[in-house]
């Protein structure tokens, strides 16, 4: 396999992470209006004359997203031509670039026309799908050099259910987290894990409900992944891909919960913790997406095996 393609895919994947983290930074620092209501220009100028911190954050995010967009397009075309024979490549190539364009358009619409927090919260999730597609393309580029048989991969229906269910539920959790940020509800509850140690009971106002709703959703995601990991470690000891994917997922969801708690306990004084919170969920979604890819391969392998068995029986 072309060594240059491998390096290019790694650089593009890292670039997509910067897009995700840049979007989170824009939200956390409330820099969405840093360029006013102009897009793609900043305050109607190609080179802004009145430089502010918010302008630098917003403009940097736009520039990074634009540059990475070209990288994703190039990666999509390159992988299509080089490893397009692999079943998943063409779909992922289209998905990666189209969703990156979609998130850019939503970002532009948010600048030009004021959007609700519910709509803005979609921005991170759409970027996340593009990142996952790029990550999977990168893994397929490296996998193309390895000789292994997909037909040996078997995932039973119970684990398939957990994988599909977890990634769909994880996307819901991602949305609730983005909604917390866009509603400025990150510090609505001053304590953790409950909302307020001085006021035991149910939340008393909307921002507290939003914050505690996200915590509950994240807690259930943590429990579900840990439980599924236990099942896999018990029954899939000899399938390294599945076993280690779940171990990594369990580690990332644990770090996600810890970083979320630290965001509250440190009162958002350390922006790097908030960015780590976004990083962990992005990587977790990428790992879960890889598990979904393994599920599709398992079903495909079973279908082929059934067809082969049927042909043998006819003979």
N, C-alpha and C positions, 0 to 999 in steps of 0.2 A: 504493500500500500504506500502511496505517496506520503513521504514524511512531512512535506510541507502542508498537506491537507490536515494531518494530525495536529500540528502546531496551530494552524489557522482555526481549527474547530475549538481548540482550548482557549485561544484568545477571544473568540466570539462568545463562548460560554461565559468567560469572565466579564466580558463587556456587557452581556445581558444582566449579570449580577449587579453591575454598576448602574444599569438602568433602573432596576428594582430598588436598589438602595438609594439612588438619587431621588426617585419618586417619594420614598418614605421620608427622606431628608427635607424635601420641599414641604411636605405636609407637616412634619414635626416642627419646622421652623416658621410655619405659616408664611411661606415665600411664594405661594401660588399667584399672588398679585404683584410679584416683583417686577414684572414687565408691563404692568397695567393690563389693559384689555386688547393689547396688540399681539398678533401671531401671524407669521413667524418672527416679525420684527419685535423690538423691545421699545415700548413707548413710541412706536412709529419710527424708530431710528435703526439703521443697520448697525451702527456703533454707538451705544448709549453714551450720553454725555453726563448724566447724573448717576454716578455709581453708588449703589447701596448694597448692603449685605444680602438682602432679599433678592435683589436683581442678579447678583452674582450666582446665588444658589439656583434660581429659576433658569437663568440663561445657560448655566453650565449643564443643567439637566437636559435642556433642549438640545444643546450641541452634542452631548454624549449620546442621547437617543438617536439623533440624526446620523452620527458616525456609525453607531452600532447597527442601525438599520441597513446601511450599505454592506456591513460585514455579514449580517444575516442573509441578505439577498445573495451575496457572493457564495456563502456557504451552501445555501439551498441549491444554487445552480451547480456548484462544484460536486456536491455529494450526489445529486441527481445523475450527473454524467459519469462519475467514478464508481459509485456503488448503488446505482439505481435498480440493479437486479435484486437487491435485498427488499423483501416484501414491504417493510414499513417506511422506507426512505422517502418515496415520493409524497406520501401523505404528510409526513413530518416536515418535509421541505416547504410544502404549501402552508401548513399550519403555522410554522415558526414565523414566516415573513408576514402573512396576512394578519395575524393577531398582533404583531408589533406595529403594523400600520394602523390597525384598529385602535390600539391604545393611544397612539400619537394623535389620531383624529379626535378621540374623546378628550384628551388633554387640551387640544386646541379649542374644542367646543367649550370646555370649562373656562378657558381664558376669555374667549370672545363673548360667550353668553353665560350668564351665571347659572350654575347647575345646583341641584339639591345634593345634600350629603349622601343620600341613597344612591344617586347616579355616580357621584365622584368615587364612591367606595368600589365601584366596578373596575376602576382604572387599574388598581394593583392586581386584581384577579386576572384580568385580561393579559397583563404583562407576564404574569406567572405562567400562563399557558404557553406563551411564546418562549419563555425561558426553558420550560420543561421540554418543549419540542427541540430546541437547540441542544440541550443537554443529551437527549436521547440520540440525536444525530451524531453528536461527538462520541458517545459510547458505541454506536454502530460503526463509526469510522475505525475505531480501535479494534472492535470485535471482528471486523472483516478479515483481519490477518490471522485470527485464531481458528484453528480447525476443531470444531466441536459439532456435535449433532443435536439439532433442535428437537429431534424426535424423542430424545431421552428425557426431555423435560415434561414432568407430569405434576400437575397441581390439582388436588381433589376439589370438589365443589364447595366444601366448607371453607377452605382457605381462599378460594376464588371469591366467595361471597364476602369474606372479610376484606380482601384487597379492594374490590370494587366499592364496597360500602364505605371503607375508610377514606378513600380518595375523594369520593363525592361529599362525604361529611366534612373532610378537611377543607374542601373548597368553601363550604358554608362557614366554617370557623374563620377562614381567611377573610371572608366578606365581613363578618361581624367585627373582626379586628380592625379592618380598614374603616368600617363605619364608626367605631370608637374614635379613631384618629380624626376623621373628618367632622365629627360632632364635638370635637374638643372635650371628650369625656375620659381621657386617659387618667386624669387625677380626680375624677368625680368621687371615687372612693379612696380615702386616705390610707386605709389599712389593707392588709392581705393575710389570709385568704378571704375573710369576711370584709364587708364594706367599711364598717366603722365599729371599732371596739367599744366606743362610748355610747353606741346606739344599736343594741342588738335587735335584730328583726329584719323585716323586709325593707328594700330600698324605699325612699320617700319621694324621690323625684326622678324625672325622665333620664337624666344623665347617669344616675346611679343604676337604674334598670339596664341601660345600655352596657355599662361597664360590667355589671354582675352577670348579665346575659352572656357576654363574651367569655367571662371567666368560667362559667358553668359549661359552656360549649367546649372550651379548650380543655377543661378537666375531663369531660367525657371522652374527648379525642385521645387524651393521654391514657386513660383506662383501657379504651378499646385497642390501641396499638400495643400496649403492654400485654394484654390478654392474648391478642393474636400472635405476638412474638413468643409467648409461652407455648402456644399450640405448635408453632413452627419448630421451635427448638426441641420439642418432644417427638415430633413425627417426621421432621425433614432434616435430620442430622447429616445425611449423606448428600443433600442437594445444596451445595455451597452458595450458589447464587441466591436462592430464596432465603436461606438461613442468615447470611450476612447482610442481605438487604433489609431484613426485619430488625436485625441487631442495630444497624445504622439508623433505621427509622426510630427505634425505641430510644436511642441515644439523643437524636435530634429533637424528638418531642419532649424529652426530659429537659434539655437545654432551653427549649422554647418556653416551658413553664417557669423555669428558674429565671430566665431573662425577663419574662413578663412580670414576675414578682418584684424583680429588682427595679424595673421601670417605675413601679408604684412606690416602693420603699425609698428610692433615691429621689423621688419627686421630680423625675425627668431632668435632674441636674447634669447628668452625663448622657449626652446625645448618642454616644457610641453604644450604650446599652440598648437604646431604642433601635439603633441600626442593626445590632446583633439579633434583636428580636425578629426583625424583618428577614435577616439573613438565614436564621435557623428554619423559619417556616418555608422559605423559598427552597432551601436544600431538601427539607422534608418532602415537599410536594414533588420535587424532582425524583427522589428515591421511590415514592409511591407511584409515580408515573412509569418508572422502570418496571416495577412490579406488575403494573397493568400490562405492559408490553410482554412480560413473561407469561401472564395469563392468556393473552391472545395467541402466543406461541404454543402453549400447552393445548389449547382448544384446537389449533391448527394441526398439531401433531396427532392428536387423538382422531381427528377427522381423516387424516391421511392413513393412519394405522387401520381404522375401520374400513376405509376403501380398499386397502391392500388385502386385509383379511377376507373381505367380500369377494375380491377377484380370485384369491387363492381357493376359496370354497367353490366357486364356479368351475375352476379348472379341475 
